[in-house]
Amino acid sequence: AVFVAVDVFSRQAFGLPSFHLHLKNGLYRAIPLFLMGVLIARLAREVVIGPKLADALAIFAVVGFVVLNVIGEFAYPSLALLGLLIFAASGSAQNGWGWAKTGGRLSFSLYLTNQFVGAIWFALQRMLDQKVELHEAAHWVIWAMAFPAALVFAWLFERLVDAPLQDWLKPRLEKATAGWGRKREGNQAAQAMVTTLR
C-alpha cells in the first residue's frame, strides 16, 4: 500500500513512476524501501524457517528476479522477490547463511545508494579526464572500480545510517504494535466466552 501511494504521488507530482525518479527526488523512493527493510527484519526475527524452505525460497526469488528482468521492466514484482530473498537469508541465520544475511542487508543499501555513487563516481571521472588525458585502459579500470566503490558506500550506509535507524525504530514499532496482540487476545477471549454462554 505504501509503495502504491508513493508511486501514485510520484506520477502525479513528477510525471514519473517512483522507480524512475531523478536522484534529487530519490528520498520518495527511499522511504518505502526503508520501511520494507524494517518490516522484513522484524519478520525474520519472529519467523525462523528451515534450511530446505530457505533454499527453495531463495532459488525461487533469484530465478524469478532474473526472468522478470530479462523479459521486461517489472520493478515492484522484482522488489518483492528481493524482499523474499532477504527474508530467506535473514530467517535462516542459524543454518549457516551468515554471508547471505549480510548480503541481504547490503542489497537494500546498494539499491538506495547506487545511483548516487554512480553519478558522483563518473562525474569525477569526467573531471579527471578533462584535466589529465587518460589512457583507454585507465578508463576501463575506473569503470571497473565503480561497482566495488558502490559496495563500500552501501556497506558504510548500512552500518552508519540504516542499522542505527532500524535500532531506533525497532523499540518504537514494537511498542506501537504491542497493543494489537493484546487487543486480539481480548477479542478471542470475549468470543470464547460468548461461545461458552451459548
N, C-alpha and C positions, 0 to 999 in steps of 0.2 A: 504494500500500500504506500509506503514511504517513497519507494522508487518511482511508482506511477505518479504520485503527487509531484515529485521533483521533475519528472520528465514532462508532465503537462505544463508546469510552471516554466520550464526551460523553453519549450516550444512556443509558449505564449509571449514570454519576455524577450527571448533572443532569436526565435525562429529556427532553433536547432534542437535536436534531441539531446538529452543530458550527457550522453556518452560522446558527443561531438563538440562539447563546449570548448571555447578557447581557454588557454592557460589562465588568463586573468579572471575567468569566471569558474575556475576549477573547484572552488570551495563548494559550490552547489552539488557537484558530483561527489565530493569527498565526504560530506556529512552522512548521507545514507550508507555509503560504503563502510564508514567507521562504525556506525550503529550496527550494521550487519556483522562486522567483525566482533563487536562486543557480545551480540546475541549468540553467535557461533561459539565463542569462548565459554560463555556461561552454559550453553547446552552440552558442550564437550566435558565440562566438569561434572555434570549431573548424570550424563548418559555415557556409560562405558560399553563399547562394542567389542566383540571378539575378533580375533585376527582374521578368520575367514570372511566374515562380513565386512571388515575394514578393507581387505584386499579387493573384494568384489565391488564395493562402493568406489574405491579409488580407480580401479580399472574402468568401471562404467563412466566415471566422471572424466577421466583423461580421454578415453575413446570418444565419448560424446562431445567433448570440447573440441577435439581435433576435427571431427566430422562436421560439426556445425560451422567451424571457421573455414573449412575447405569449400563447403557448398555455398556460403554466403555470409552475410553480416547478421548475427543473432546475438546482440550484446547482452540482453538480460538473461536469456537461457544459458549463455556461456558463463555469465557471472554466477548464476545459480549452481552450475556444475562446479565452478571453482570453490564456491562455498561448501558444496558436498565433499569435495576433495579435502578441504581444510578440516572439516568435521571428522572425516575418516582418519586423518592423520592425528588430530588432537584427541579424539575419543579413544584412540588405541595406543596411548603413550606407553602403557606398561608392556606392550607387545614388541618393544624394540624399535619403535618408529620415531626415535628422538630426532633423527635428521629430517624426517618428513614433517614432524611437528614444527620444527624451526622453519622449514621451507614454506609451510602453510602460513605461518605468521608473517613471513617475509613477503609472500606473494601479494598481500593486500597493500603493504607499504610500497612495494615496487609498482603496483598498479596506480597508486596515488601520486607517485613522485617521478615516474619515468619520463613524462613529457617535460616536466620542469628541468630535470637533469639534462635531458637531450637538447633542449633549447639552449641552455647555458653552455653545454659542452661544445656544440657545433658553432655557436656564436663565437666562443673563444678560439675555435679552430680557424674561423674566417678572419678574425682579427690578427691572429698569429701569421696567417698566410699573407695578409696584406703588408705586414712588416718584414717578414722573412720568407723568401721564396722556398717553399717546402718541396722536397723531392716527392715523387709519387708514392714511394714506399712509406714515407713518413705519414702521408695522408691515410694510407691503409692501416698503419699502426695506431694512429689517433682514432680512426673509426673503430678498430677492433677493441680499443680500450674503453669505448663508451659504455659497453654493457657491464664490465667489471665496476666502472665508476658508478653506474646506476645501482648496482647491487650494494656497493659500500654505502651509498647515500641512503638506500632503502633500509639497510641494517641500522644505520645511525638514527633514522627517523623512527623505526620501530622501537629502538632502545630508549631514545630520549623524548619522544613525543607520544607515540601510540601506546606503549606499555604503561607509562605513568598516567596517561589519561584514562586507560581502562582500569587501573588500580584505583583511581579517584572515583570513577563512575560506579564500579562494581558494588561497593557497600551501599551506595545511594539507590541503585537499582534494586538490590536485594531488599532494602528497607521499604522501597516504594511498592514492591510486589509481594512482600511478606503477607500483607492483609488479604491477598487474593486467595491464598491457600486456606487461611482461617475462615474466610467467608464461604468457600466451597465446602469445607468440612462442616460448618454450621448448617448450610443448606442440606447437606446429605443427612446430618443428624435429624433435622426437622422433618425431612422426607421419610426417614426411617420411623420416626415417632408417629407420623400420620398413618403410615402403612400398618404399624402395630395397632393403632387405635381402631383401624378398620377391621 
